[in-house]
Amino acid sequence: MSERLNDEKNMGTAVDGGEDRIGALPGDLLRYLMSFLPSRDVVRTCVLAKRSRTLWKSVPALRVYDPESYDCAHGASTFVDELIRLRSPTPLNVCDFSSDVDDDANYDFDRADEAFRCMEPWI
């Protein structure tokens, strides 16, 4: 029981003191963890800490989900173009373009097709 209290006390102290436990992880481990996130979220991590500003550039995965969720097909295309242009020459272990298409009668298949047509040059 006292071990649990000590852990909770240390955790409270770490949070109160502003200790960055995730930022203390090795870069390779952070890149590995980030490789499971959609690329849009990986790029967003650049605002979390100084170290994160460039870490996203060397994540060995490119995951673009729901390209039709961007403002337009061209928006998804521009995002991926810039992502590929700005990232480091780290080899990709994963390149995943996918869409969560359901059989909804209101689904705009033309928009999804347009989005994927814009991405064909990378595949």
C-alpha positions, 0 to 999 in steps of 0.5 A: 500500500505504501508503494502505491502512495509513493508512486502517486506522490511521485506522479503528482510531483512530476506533474506539478514540476512540469517534468516531461516524461514522454519527451524524455523517451529516446527518439527511436522509441518516440518515432516508433510510437508516432508511426502508429498515428495518422500522419496529420496527427504526427505533424501536429506533434511539432507544437508540443515541444522543441524536440518535436519540431523536427521529430515528425520528419523522420517517422518511418510511416505515412498514414493518410486516412480519409483523404476526403475529410480534408477541405477538398481533394486538392487539400489532401493532395497538398498535405501529402505533397508537403509532407513528402517534401519536408520529411527527412529521407528516412525510409518508409516502413509503412505507407497507408492510404485508406478511407472509411467508406461505408454503404451510406447512401449519402456518401460522396463517392465522387469526392473520394475518387477525386481524392485518391486520383490526386494521390496516385502519383505517390503510389 
